[in-house]
Amino acid sequence: MGPCPGKAYLTDLEQACLKLASNPEMGAPDPVAGAGYRRFLAGRHWLYYTPIEGGVRVMAVMHARPKPGP
């Protein structure tokens, strides 16, 4: 039985969150989400977060697939 892909996925997201906690300004401001919200691309997912004292609060994790077009 090989490694669990779900575990690797969660480990990658956790590592991205730890990076953001150390440097909350790493992500870009997200004017669509509202004042104070930022976003950071981690692999194929956007992390939407707000900086807080001592780290970040992740508000959402969304797949980065392109939006469907006309």
FENVENGI-V909500 format. One record per residue. N is the residue number from 1. RES is the residue in one letter. SS is DSSP state (A for helix, B for strand, O for the rest). OMEGA is omega as a letter, one per 20 degrees, with the letter a starting at -180 (* if undefined). Layout:
# FENVENGI-V909500
n=[N/N]
res=[RES/RES]
ss=[SS/SS]
omega=[OMEGA/OMEGA]
This chain:
# FENVENGI-V909500
n=[1/2/3/4/5/6/7/8/9/10/11/12/13/14/15/16/17/18/19/20/21/22/23/24/25/26/27/28/29/30/31/32/33/34/35/36/37/38/39/40/41/42/43/44/45/46/47/48/49/50/51/52/53/54/55/56/57/58/59/60/61/62/63/64/65/66/67/68/69/70]
res=[M/G/P/C/P/G/K/A/Y/L/T/D/L/E/Q/A/C/L/K/L/A/S/N/P/E/M/G/A/P/D/P/V/A/G/A/G/Y/R/R/F/L/A/G/R/H/W/L/Y/Y/T/P/I/E/G/G/V/R/V/M/A/V/M/H/A/R/P/K/P/G/P]
ss=[O/O/O/O/A/A/A/A/A/A/A/A/A/A/A/A/A/A/A/A/A/A/O/A/A/A/O/B/B/O/O/O/O/O/O/O/B/B/B/B/B/B/O/O/B/B/B/B/B/B/B/B/O/O/B/B/B/B/B/B/B/B/B/O/O/O/O/O/O/O]
omega=[a/a/a/a/r/r/r/r/a/r/r/r/r/r/r/r/r/r/r/r/r/a/a/a/a/r/a/r/r/a/r/a/r/a/r/r/r/r/a/r/r/a/r/a/r/r/r/a/r/r/r/r/r/r/a/r/r/a/a/r/a/r/a/a/r/r/r/a/r/*]
